[in-house]
Amino acid sequence: MTHLVKDTTLQVVLAFWAVVLVGVPFWWKTTEVYRASLPFADIDAWQTRDVATFQLPTTIHIHSSMPRSDALQGKLQQAFHGACATFPLSIQWHAWQPTSPSQLAKDELLKHASDADVGQYNFYIDTSPTQQRHTANVQMGNGRNSLIDIHPDDHEPAFIDEIMSALIPAIFRSELRALSNIACSSDQADKYDTNSMRTFKYSSQYQITFSLMNNNPQSLSTEWDIRHAINQYMSPLLHELKDLSNFTVDSQIQNYAPLSQKPHYKERVNRPNYHYFDPEQLPHFINSADWNLASSISLHPVINFILYIPSAEETPLRIHDAQGNPLLSNSFLIPRWGGVSIKNPPKSALAAGHFAIAKTDLQPIMKIFVSQVRSLMGIQDAGATTTGLPSNINMTFLLAPQTGITTFERDNLIRRRTMENVINAIATLRSLSQLVRDIPNMVVLDQIQDQVHQSLTCIQAVRDALADGHYDAALASSIQAIEMSEKAFFDPTMVSMLYFPDEHKYAIYMPLFVPISVPLVMVLIKTLKKYKAERAAAKTKTE
């Protein structure tokens, strides 16, 4: 009977320990998070200089009746060099004779939209008897064509080389330096220069909201013909930017829109008095507490443009500059947010109690908003980026009043946005890689793995397209690269609440397992001691 009890006790102990030995691995496996493997080596490879160096080629077509100069390309290539990006330059010469010496023919040439792709630019060299000796008059068209007028006696290869070797670097130097800085900033995304502080971060979709804010509708009712004004003044610019981003536009009128602070009052002798805001007050101009600027729910960045109508008690309302003088535009820009313009109602409207703003009245205001869109989207003025011209070169720029952006400015924006997107995509993948490595229990699903692979594929496609000079294809691939990398990084399955760290396992299950495991261990030790004693006794008895 005693032997039977001993066997039963041993069986019970072994049964308990069998459950523990089988259950613990099963429990550990079932509480383990799923982690798809990520291509860490490929992500790290894009941090190295040899892999991450991008090529952005430029082709200059020189149209002249003079024979080609092979020495020009060597001179210019020295100026087209960057630390983290290379800028291969190709000079192609074409025989050309102007068909007509008239100014009308020249204007048509400058306005002509050439079939050249992004990165290819035409320079036509013409002679003019009225041009001074040893000087050049350069006109950059709103397309990709430029006209260079020189004196007929200067129409020789040496002078053309001198002019082109000074002109081309002056046009592209600032842009190439900015692109090189962006390419070198993979570990400092969005910190390229002060201009990026004003420009919206890239998005494939933006929403533009025009708001008419009426301070006191009881004394003055307002209306505006914003639909036709947008179609005529703003839509052409947005159409030119459609390859970079899509824009949705809406408008609203809000009444009872008080200011968050009281303006100053300036009295003048023999001149009208007025109210004004100093530059220090402008950051607090937007009354976020009382102004409902969220006209619709959008997951994309919202660009706000406000036309503010002050009350009769605060009319006229002006904005002062840093020197204390009223701004002619009576407007100001809010970086990465939008713009504000103040429209003072005329006395006739105040007397009638109604202010109807027609499309023609909105034209100067919409021009201001167009200029602010250019700043917020990162469009850089071609004249501002041309630096270092010698004194014997006079350069003028043909504007694009209909579209609000020249082709050269658009090309500049495409190249810069492409580089920003691909560098931000690399930085985002690097952050994701570091995060997954630092948190071993982070959930990594197959969809995240696929998005990372797609982003890396698009980054490589950007590099290949840039090397071939296909900037439009490079832009499209860079958009996909940044979108896929951000989808992977901000995937909702990777939030901290879905982690299952080992510390949580210990904290939850130790109060349950420890009280059970102590008796099991004690019984196992007692059983082993008995078994050892019985074996020793049996051995002694045998002897």
C-alpha positions as CSV (number, residue, x, y, z in Angstrom):
1,M,0.0,0.0,0.0
2,T,2.9,2.4,0.8
3,H,4.5,1.6,-2.5
4,L,1.2,2.4,-4.3
5,V,0.9,5.8,-2.4
6,K,4.5,6.7,-3.4
7,D,3.9,5.9,-7.0
8,T,0.7,8.0,-7.0
9,T,2.5,10.9,-5.4
10,L,5.3,10.7,-8.0
11,Q,2.7,10.6,-10.8
12,V,0.9,13.6,-9.5
13,V,4.2,15.6,-9.2
14,L,5.3,14.5,-12.7
15,A,1.8,15.4,-14.1
16,F,2.0,18.9,-12.7
17,W,5.5,19.4,-14.0
18,A,4.5,18.0,-17.4
19,V,1.8,20.6,-17.6
20,V,4.4,23.3,-16.7
21,L,7.0,22.1,-19.2
22,V,4.5,21.8,-22.0
23,G,2.4,24.9,-21.2
24,V,5.1,27.5,-20.6
25,P,6.6,27.3,-24.1
26,F,3.1,27.2,-25.6
27,W,2.1,30.3,-23.5
28,W,5.3,32.1,-24.4
29,K,4.8,31.4,-28.1
30,T,1.1,32.5,-28.1
31,T,2.0,35.8,-26.4
32,E,4.8,36.6,-28.8
33,V,4.2,39.5,-31.2
34,Y,4.5,39.0,-34.9
35,R,7.5,40.7,-36.5
36,A,8.0,40.6,-40.2
37,S,11.6,40.9,-41.2
38,L,12.6,44.3,-42.5
39,P,15.5,45.0,-45.0
40,F,17.8,46.7,-42.4
41,A,20.8,46.3,-44.6
42,D,19.2,48.1,-47.6
43,I,17.9,50.9,-45.3
44,D,21.4,51.4,-43.8
45,A,23.0,51.3,-47.3
46,W,21.1,54.5,-48.2
47,Q,23.0,56.3,-45.4
48,T,26.3,55.8,-47.1
49,R,27.7,58.4,-49.4
50,D,28.4,56.1,-52.4
51,V,24.8,54.8,-52.5
52,A,23.0,58.0,-51.5
53,T,24.8,60.3,-54.1
54,F,22.3,61.5,-56.7
55,Q,22.9,62.8,-60.1
56,L,20.9,65.7,-61.5
57,P,22.0,66.4,-65.1
58,T,21.4,69.6,-66.9
59,T,21.6,70.2,-70.7
60,I,22.3,73.6,-72.1
61,H,21.4,74.1,-75.8
62,I,23.3,77.1,-77.3
63,H,21.8,78.4,-80.6
64,S,24.2,80.5,-82.5
65,S,25.6,81.1,-85.9
66,M,29.2,80.8,-84.6
67,P,31.0,77.5,-84.5
68,R,30.9,75.4,-81.3
69,S,33.4,75.8,-78.5
70,D,34.6,72.6,-76.8
71,A,36.3,74.5,-74.0
72,L,33.1,75.9,-72.6
73,Q,31.8,72.7,-71.1
74,G,35.0,72.1,-69.2
75,K,34.8,75.6,-67.7
76,L,31.2,75.2,-66.7
77,Q,31.5,71.7,-65.2
78,Q,33.8,72.9,-62.5
79,A,30.9,75.1,-61.2
80,F,28.4,72.2,-61.3
81,H,29.7,70.2,-58.4
82,G,28.2,69.2,-55.0
83,A,29.3,67.2,-52.0
84,C,26.3,64.9,-51.8
85,A,25.0,65.3,-55.3
86,T,26.6,65.6,-58.7
87,F,25.3,67.8,-61.5
88,P,26.5,66.5,-64.9
89,L,26.4,69.3,-67.5
90,S,26.1,68.8,-71.2
91,I,26.6,71.6,-73.7
92,Q,25.0,71.2,-77.1
93,W,25.6,73.6,-80.0
94,H,23.0,74.3,-82.7
95,A,23.3,76.5,-85.8
96,W,20.7,79.2,-85.7
97,Q,20.0,82.4,-87.6
98,P,17.2,84.7,-86.4
99,T,14.3,84.8,-88.9
100,S,13.4,88.3,-88.0
101,P,15.3,91.1,-86.1
102,S,12.1,92.7,-84.8
103,Q,11.3,92.9,-81.1
104,L,8.0,91.1,-81.7
105,A,9.8,88.1,-83.0
106,K,12.0,88.1,-80.0
107,D,9.1,88.3,-77.6
108,E,7.4,85.4,-79.4
109,L,10.6,83.4,-79.0
110,L,10.7,84.1,-75.2
111,K,7.1,83.3,-74.7
112,H,7.2,80.2,-76.8
113,A,6.7,77.0,-74.8
114,S,9.5,74.8,-76.0
115,D,9.1,71.0,-76.1
116,A,12.2,70.6,-74.0
117,D,12.0,68.5,-70.9
118,V,12.8,69.5,-67.4
119,G,16.6,70.2,-67.1
120,Q,17.0,71.2,-70.8
121,Y,17.3,74.9,-71.5
122,N,17.8,76.9,-74.7
123,F,20.0,80.0,-75.1
124,Y,19.7,81.9,-78.4
125,I,22.5,84.3,-79.2
126,D,21.5,87.3,-81.4
127,T,23.2,90.5,-82.4
128,S,21.9,94.0,-82.0
129,P,23.7,97.2,-83.3
130,T,22.2,99.2,-80.4
131,Q,23.9,96.9,-77.9
132,Q,27.1,98.3,-76.3
133,R,30.4,96.7,-77.0
134,H,31.6,94.0,-74.6
135,T,28.2,93.8,-72.9
136,A,25.3,91.4,-73.1
137,N,21.6,91.8,-72.6
138,V,20.0,88.6,-71.4
139,Q,16.3,88.0,-71.4
140,M,15.0,84.9,-69.7
141,G,11.6,83.9,-71.0
142,N,8.8,82.3,-69.0
143,G,9.4,79.0,-70.8
144,R,12.8,77.4,-71.1
145,N,14.1,79.8,-73.7
146,S,16.5,82.7,-73.1
147,L,17.7,85.4,-75.6
148,I,21.2,86.9,-75.4
149,D,21.8,90.2,-77.4
150,I,25.4,91.2,-78.1
151,H,27.0,93.7,-80.4
152,P,27.8,92.4,-83.9
153,D,31.5,93.1,-83.4
154,D,31.5,90.9,-80.3
155,H,30.0,87.9,-82.1
156,E,33.0,85.7,-81.8
157,P,33.7,82.4,-79.9
158,A,35.9,84.0,-77.2
159,F,33.3,86.5,-76.1
160,I,30.5,84.0,-76.2
161,D,32.5,81.7,-74.0
162,E,33.1,84.5,-71.6
163,I,29.4,85.4,-71.4
164,M,28.2,81.8,-71.1
165,S,30.8,80.8,-68.5
166,A,29.6,83.6,-66.3
167,L,25.9,83.5,-67.1
168,I,25.1,79.7,-66.6
169,P,26.7,79.4,-63.1
170,A,24.9,82.6,-62.0
171,I,21.6,81.2,-63.0
172,F,22.0,77.7,-61.5
173,R,24.5,78.3,-58.6
174,S,21.9,79.0,-55.9
175,E,19.7,76.1,-56.8
176,L,22.5,73.6,-57.1
177,R,23.8,74.7,-53.7
178,A,20.4,74.2,-52.2
179,L,20.0,70.8,-53.8
180,S,23.4,69.7,-52.5
181,N,22.5,70.8,-49.0
182,I,19.3,68.9,-49.1
183,A,21.1,65.8,-50.3
184,C,23.5,66.1,-47.4
185,S,20.8,66.4,-44.8
186,S,19.4,62.9,-44.7
187,D,19.8,62.9,-40.9
188,Q,18.3,66.4,-40.6
189,A,15.2,66.3,-42.6
190,D,13.2,69.5,-42.9
191,K,16.2,71.6,-41.6
192,Y,17.6,72.7,-44.9
193,D,17.5,76.5,-44.7
194,T,15.3,79.4,-43.4
195,N,13.0,79.1,-46.5
196,S,11.9,75.7,-45.3
197,M,10.6,77.3,-42.1
198,R,8.0,79.1,-44.3
199,T,7.2,76.4,-46.8
200,F,4.6,73.7,-46.1
201,K,6.0,70.2,-45.8
202,Y,5.3,68.3,-48.9
203,S,1.9,66.6,-49.3
204,S,0.3,65.0,-52.3
205,Q,-2.9,66.8,-51.4
206,Y,-3.6,70.2,-50.0
207,Q,-6.8,72.0,-49.1
208,I,-7.1,75.7,-49.6
209,T,-9.7,77.6,-47.6
210,F,-10.7,81.2,-48.4
211,S,-12.5,82.8,-45.4
212,L,-14.2,86.2,-45.4
213,M,-14.2,87.3,-41.7
214,N,-16.7,90.1,-40.9
215,N,-16.2,91.7,-37.5
216,N,-19.7,93.2,-37.0
217,P,-22.4,92.0,-39.4
218,Q,-25.0,94.1,-37.5
219,S,-23.7,97.3,-38.9
220,L,-22.3,95.9,-42.2
221,S,-23.3,92.8,-44.2
222,T,-20.8,91.4,-46.6
223,E,-20.6,89.2,-49.7
224,W,-17.9,88.4,-52.2
225,D,-17.6,86.9,-55.7
226,I,-14.9,84.5,-54.6
227,R,-15.8,81.6,-57.0
228,H,-15.1,83.6,-60.2
229,A,-12.0,85.2,-58.6
230,I,-10.5,81.8,-57.7
231,N,-11.2,80.5,-61.2
232,Q,-9.6,83.5,-62.9
233,Y,-6.6,84.3,-60.6
234,M,-5.8,81.3,-58.5
235,S,-6.7,78.2,-60.6
236,P,-4.1,78.8,-63.3
237,L,-1.3,78.6,-60.7
238,L,-2.8,75.5,-59.1
239,H,-3.1,73.9,-62.5
240,E,0.6,74.4,-63.1
241,L,1.3,72.6,-59.8
242,K,-0.9,69.6,-60.5
243,D,2.0,67.4,-61.2
244,L,3.4,68.0,-57.7
245,S,0.2,68.1,-55.6
246,N,-3.6,68.1,-55.9
247,F,-5.5,71.0,-54.5
248,T,-9.1,71.2,-53.3
249,V,-10.5,74.7,-52.7
250,D,-13.4,75.9,-50.6
251,S,-14.6,79.2,-49.2
252,Q,-16.7,80.5,-46.3
253,I,-18.1,83.6,-44.8
254,Q,-18.0,84.0,-41.0
255,N,-19.8,86.8,-39.2
256,Y,-19.0,88.0,-35.7
257,A,-15.3,87.6,-36.1
258,P,-13.8,89.8,-33.3
259,L,-10.1,90.4,-33.0
260,S,-8.1,88.9,-30.2
261,Q,-6.4,92.2,-29.4
262,K,-7.2,95.8,-29.8
263,P,-5.3,97.8,-32.5
264,H,-3.4,101.0,-31.9
265,Y,-4.8,104.3,-32.9
266,K,-2.7,106.9,-34.7
267,E,-3.8,110.5,-35.0
268,R,-2.4,112.7,-37.7
269,V,-2.6,116.4,-38.3
270,N,-4.5,117.4,-41.5
271,R,-4.5,113.7,-42.5
272,P,-7.0,110.9,-41.8
273,N,-6.5,109.0,-38.6
274,Y,-6.4,105.2,-38.6
275,H,-6.0,102.1,-36.5
276,Y,-3.0,99.9,-37.0
277,F,-1.2,96.7,-35.8
278,D,2.6,96.5,-35.2
279,P,4.6,93.5,-36.5
280,E,4.9,92.3,-32.9
281,Q,1.1,91.9,-32.7
282,L,0.6,90.0,-36.0
283,P,1.4,86.5,-34.5
284,H,-1.7,87.1,-32.3
285,F,-4.0,88.4,-35.0
286,I,-5.8,85.1,-35.6
287,N,-8.5,84.7,-33.0
288,S,-8.4,80.9,-32.7
289,A,-10.9,80.9,-29.8
290,D,-13.7,82.6,-31.7
291,W,-12.9,82.0,-35.4
292,N,-13.9,78.6,-36.7
293,L,-11.5,78.2,-39.6
294,A,-12.0,74.4,-39.9
295,S,-14.7,74.6,-42.6
296,S,-14.4,70.9,-43.3
297,I,-12.6,67.9,-41.9
298,S,-9.5,67.1,-43.9
299,L,-6.6,64.7,-43.4
300,H,-4.4,66.8,-45.6
301,P,-2.6,70.1,-44.8
302,V,-5.0,73.1,-44.9
303,I,-3.8,76.5,-46.3
304,N,-5.9,79.3,-44.9
305,F,-6.4,82.6,-46.6
306,I,-8.3,85.2,-44.6
307,L,-9.9,88.4,-46.0
308,Y,-10.7,90.4,-42.8
309,I,-13.3,93.2,-42.8
310,P,-12.9,95.4,-39.8
311,S,-15.9,97.0,-38.0
312,A,-16.8,100.6,-38.6
313,E,-15.2,101.6,-35.2
314,E,-11.8,100.2,-36.3
315,T,-11.9,101.4,-39.9
316,P,-9.5,102.1,-41.5
317,L,-7.2,99.3,-40.2
318,R,-3.7,99.0,-41.4
319,I,-0.5,97.0,-40.8
320,H,2.8,98.7,-40.0
321,D,6.2,97.4,-41.1
322,A,9.3,97.3,-38.9
323,Q,9.9,101.0,-39.6
324,G,6.5,102.0,-38.5
325,N,5.1,102.7,-42.0
326,P,1.8,101.3,-43.3
327,L,2.2,98.4,-45.7
328,L,0.8,99.0,-49.1
329,S,-0.4,95.4,-49.4
330,N,-2.0,95.6,-45.9
331,S,-1.4,91.8,-45.7
332,F,1.0,89.4,-44.0
333,L,2.1,85.8,-44.3
334,I,1.9,83.2,-41.6
335,P,4.6,80.5,-42.2
336,R,3.2,77.0,-42.8
337,W,-0.3,78.2,-42.2
338,G,-1.6,80.8,-44.8
339,G,-2.0,84.5,-45.3
340,V,-4.2,87.4,-44.1
341,S,-5.3,90.5,-46.0
342,I,-7.3,93.3,-44.5
343,K,-9.9,95.0,-46.7
344,N,-11.3,98.3,-45.3
345,P,-14.8,99.0,-46.5
346,P,-15.4,102.3,-48.2
347,K,-17.5,105.0,-46.6
348,S,-20.3,104.4,-49.1
349,A,-20.5,100.8,-48.0
350,L,-20.5,101.8,-44.3
351,A,-23.3,104.2,-44.9
352,A,-25.4,101.7,-46.9
353,G,-24.7,98.9,-44.4
354,H,-23.7,96.5,-47.2
355,F,-20.4,95.7,-48.7
356,A,-20.4,93.6,-51.9
357,I,-16.8,92.7,-53.1
358,A,-16.9,92.1,-56.8
359,K,-14.4,90.0,-58.8
360,T,-12.6,93.1,-59.9
361,D,-12.3,94.3,-56.3
362,L,-10.8,91.0,-55.4
363,Q,-8.1,91.1,-58.1
364,P,-5.4,92.9,-56.0
365,I,-6.2,90.7,-53.0
366,M,-6.0,87.5,-55.1
367,K,-2.6,88.6,-56.5
368,I,-1.4,88.9,-52.9
369,F,-2.8,85.4,-52.1
370,V,-1.1,84.0,-55.3
371,S,2.2,85.5,-54.1
372,Q,1.6,83.9,-50.7
373,V,0.8,80.5,-52.3
374,R,4.2,80.7,-54.1
375,S,6.0,81.3,-50.8
376,L,4.1,78.6,-48.9
377,M,4.7,76.0,-51.7
378,G,8.4,76.9,-51.9
379,I,8.4,78.6,-55.3
380,Q,11.5,80.7,-55.5
381,D,11.7,83.8,-57.8
382,A,14.0,83.2,-60.7
383,G,15.5,86.7,-60.3
384,A,16.2,86.2,-56.6
385,T,18.1,83.0,-57.2
386,T,20.4,84.5,-59.9
387,T,23.5,85.8,-58.2
388,G,27.0,86.7,-59.1
389,L,26.5,88.2,-62.5
390,P,29.4,90.4,-63.8
391,S,28.7,94.1,-64.5
392,N,28.8,93.7,-68.3
393,I,25.8,91.3,-68.3
394,N,22.3,92.8,-67.8
395,M,19.6,90.2,-67.2
396,T,15.8,90.6,-67.2
397,F,13.2,88.0,-66.5
398,L,9.9,87.6,-68.3
399,L,7.1,87.0,-65.8
400,A,4.1,84.7,-66.2
401,P,1.2,86.9,-65.1
402,Q,-1.4,84.4,-66.3
403,T,-0.2,81.4,-64.5
404,G,1.8,82.9,-61.6
405,I,4.8,80.7,-62.2
406,T,7.4,80.5,-65.0
407,T,8.6,77.2,-66.4
408,F,12.0,77.7,-65.0
409,E,10.6,78.3,-61.5
410,R,8.5,75.2,-61.9
411,D,11.5,73.1,-62.9
412,N,13.3,74.4,-59.8
413,L,10.4,73.4,-57.6
414,I,10.2,69.9,-59.2
415,R,13.9,69.3,-58.6
416,R,13.8,70.5,-55.0
417,R,10.6,68.7,-54.1
418,T,12.0,65.5,-55.6
419,M,15.2,65.7,-53.5
420,E,13.2,66.7,-50.4
421,N,10.9,63.7,-50.8
422,V,13.6,61.1,-51.4
423,I,15.7,62.4,-48.5
424,N,12.7,62.5,-46.2
425,A,11.8,59.0,-47.2
426,I,15.3,57.8,-46.4
427,A,15.2,59.6,-43.0
428,T,11.8,58.1,-42.2
429,L,12.9,54.6,-43.1
430,R,16.0,55.1,-41.0
431,S,13.9,56.2,-38.0
432,L,11.6,53.2,-38.5
433,S,14.6,50.8,-38.6
434,Q,16.0,52.3,-35.5
435,L,12.7,52.1,-33.7
436,V,12.1,48.5,-34.6
437,R,15.6,47.6,-33.5
438,D,15.3,49.4,-30.2
439,I,11.9,47.9,-29.3
440,P,12.1,44.1,-29.8
441,N,8.4,43.6,-29.0
442,M,7.1,46.1,-31.5
443,V,4.5,44.6,-33.9
444,V,5.7,44.5,-37.5
445,L,3.0,43.2,-39.9
446,D,3.5,42.0,-43.5
447,Q,1.9,45.2,-44.8
448,I,4.6,47.3,-43.1
449,Q,7.3,45.0,-44.7
450,D,5.7,45.5,-48.1
451,Q,5.5,49.3,-47.7
452,V,9.1,49.5,-46.7
453,H,10.1,47.4,-49.7
454,Q,8.0,49.6,-52.0
455,S,9.5,52.7,-50.6
456,L,13.1,51.4,-51.1
457,T,12.2,50.4,-54.7
458,C,10.8,53.9,-55.4
459,I,14.0,55.5,-53.9
460,Q,16.1,53.5,-56.3
461,A,13.7,54.5,-59.1
462,V,14.2,58.1,-58.2
463,R,18.0,57.7,-58.4
464,D,17.8,56.0,-61.8
465,A,15.3,58.5,-63.2
466,L,17.4,61.4,-62.1
467,A,20.6,60.0,-63.6
468,D,18.8,59.7,-66.9
469,G,17.4,63.2,-66.7
470,H,13.8,62.1,-66.4
471,Y,12.7,64.5,-63.7
472,D,9.0,64.0,-64.1
473,A,9.3,60.3,-63.5
474,A,11.7,61.0,-60.6
475,L,9.1,63.3,-59.0
476,A,6.4,60.6,-59.3
477,S,8.6,58.0,-57.7
478,S,9.7,60.3,-54.9
479,I,6.0,61.0,-54.1
480,Q,5.4,57.2,-53.8
481,A,8.6,56.8,-51.8
482,I,7.6,59.4,-49.1
483,E,4.0,58.2,-49.0
484,M,5.0,54.5,-48.5
485,S,7.6,55.3,-45.9
486,E,5.2,57.5,-43.9
487,K,2.4,54.9,-44.1
488,A,4.8,52.3,-42.7
489,F,6.1,54.6,-39.9
490,F,2.6,55.8,-38.9
491,D,0.9,52.5,-39.2
492,P,-1.7,52.2,-36.4
493,T,-0.6,48.7,-35.5
494,M,2.7,50.0,-34.4
495,V,1.3,52.2,-31.6
496,S,2.6,51.6,-28.1
497,M,-0.8,50.2,-26.8
498,L,-0.4,47.2,-29.0
499,Y,3.0,46.2,-27.7
500,F,3.3,43.1,-25.5
501,P,6.7,43.6,-23.7
502,D,8.2,40.9,-21.5
503,E,7.8,43.2,-18.5
504,H,4.1,43.1,-19.0
505,K,4.1,39.3,-19.0
506,Y,6.1,39.2,-15.8
507,A,3.9,41.8,-14.1
508,I,0.7,40.0,-15.1
509,Y,1.6,36.4,-14.6
510,M,4.0,36.3,-11.8
511,P,1.3,36.8,-9.1
512,L,-0.4,33.8,-10.5
513,F,2.5,31.5,-11.2
514,V,4.7,32.1,-8.2
515,P,2.2,30.8,-5.6
516,I,1.7,27.7,-7.7
517,S,5.3,27.1,-8.6
518,V,6.6,27.3,-5.0
519,P,4.7,24.1,-3.8
520,L,5.6,22.4,-7.0
521,V,9.3,23.1,-6.5
522,M,9.2,22.1,-2.9
523,V,7.4,18.8,-3.7
524,L,9.9,18.1,-6.5
525,I,12.8,18.7,-4.2
526,K,11.2,16.5,-1.4
527,T,10.5,13.7,-3.9
528,L,14.0,13.8,-5.3
529,K,15.4,13.6,-1.8
530,K,13.2,10.6,-0.9
531,Y,14.2,8.9,-4.2
532,K,17.8,9.5,-3.5
533,A,17.5,8.2,0.1
534,E,15.6,5.1,-1.0
535,R,18.3,4.3,-3.6
536,A,21.0,4.7,-0.9
537,A,19.1,2.5,1.5
538,A,18.5,-0.2,-1.2
539,K,22.2,-0.1,-2.1
540,T,23.2,-0.6,1.6
541,K,20.7,-3.4,2.1
542,T,22.1,-5.2,-1.0
543,E,25.6,-5.0,0.4
